[in-house]
Amino acid sequence: MAGIIQNLVQFGLTLSLMDREVFVKEVSSFLEQYRNDPAMMESVAQKLYQYLEDMKHRMDMKEIISGALSNQQIPTKADIDTLKEAIEKLTEEIKKNNPDK
C-alpha cells in the first residue's frame, strides 16, 4: 500500500511541476496546516525538498541512461552467438598450438 501511495505522490508532484504556480500554491496550502508548529513545518518542508531533489536525481539518471542506451548498438542474440563460436574456435586453435598447457 505504501508503494501505491508513493507512486501517486510522485505522479502528483510530476504533474504539478509542469505548472509552477499550481505547485507553489498546493505546497504552500499543504504546509499551512503546520502553521502552529514551526518545527514540524520545517521538518515537513525539508523532507519534501529532499524528496524532490531525489526525484530530480532519478529523472536525470534515467535520462542519462536512456541516452547512453539509445546511442549504442546493443548486440543481438545472433551477434552474441557468433562471438561465442569465434571464441570457442580460437580456444581450440590455442589448445592445438600449445598442447603442453
N, C-alpha and C positions, 0 to 999 in steps of 0.2 A: 504494500500500500504506500509506503514511504517513497518508493521508486516512481509510482504514478504521480504522486503529489510533486515530487522534484521535477519530473518531466513537464508537468503542467506549469509549474513556476518558470521553468526555463523557456517554455513556449510563450508564456505571457510576457516575460521580460524581453524576449527576442522581438515579439510583435510591438511591444511598447517602445523599444529602442528605435523603431522605424519612425516614430513621431515623438520627437524630443519633448515637446510641450506636454503631451499627454503623459509621458513617462515622469517628468518632473512633478506634475500635478498629482499623479497617483502615489508616487513615493512620498511626497510631502503630506498628503492626506493619511497615508499609512503611518508615517512617523508621528503625526499629530496625536494619535491615541496614546502616545507615551509622553505627552506634554508635561504631566505632573511628576514624571520620573526621568529627569535628565540623564541619569546614569544608564538607565535601561535604553533610553532613546539613542544615546551614544553607542551603546553596545550593539543594538539592532542595526544602526546605520553602518557601523564598522563591518559587521557580518555581511550586510547587503553589499557594501563596497567590495569586500573580499570575494564574495560570490560572483559579482560582475567582472572583477579582474580575472578570476579563474575561468569564467565563461569566455572572456575575450581571448585568453591564452589558448583555450581549447579550439576556438574558432580559427585563430592564427595557425595553430599546429595542423589543423585539418586542411587548411588552405595550402600550407607548405607541402604537406604530404601528398595531397591531391595533385598539386602542380608538379611535384617530382615524379609521381607515377605516370602522369599523362605525357611527360616529356621523354619517358624512357620506353623502349620497346621491351615488353615483358615476353620472355621466351614461352613458346607453346610447348605442349607435351611432345610433339614431334621433334622440336628443336632439342629438348632435353634427352629424348631417346637417341637421337643422332649423336649427341655429345657423349652419352653413356657408352654407345657402341664404339666410338672412336677411342675412348679411354680404355675400354676392355681390350681392343686391338693393340693399342700402344703398350699396355701391360703385358700382353702375350709376347710381343716383339722384344720387350726388355728382358723378359724371362728367358727367351730363346737365346739372346745375345749374351746373357750373363747367367749361365747355368749354375755357377757356384753359389749364387745368392738366392 
